[in-house]
Amino acid sequence: MKLENAIRALAGTMILTSLALSHYVSPNWLWLTAFVGVNLLQSAFTGFCPAENILRKLGVGGSCCTKV
């Protein structure tokens, strides 16, 4: 999986998870949705993405067998 796709999948998963948790557990979980959205916006403008750094350290998208 390409790193860019992995970041999108991670962000989407985090948003859907926080929405479900806010519905079933506590509305305070919406802060996680806001945090993910702010990170997406700031990474669009600055180019710095914490999720990208973490996923690279985990080996996503950086192996020799990655499809181009």
Helices and strands as residue ranges (DSSP letters): H 3-24, G 27-29, H 30-46, H 50-57
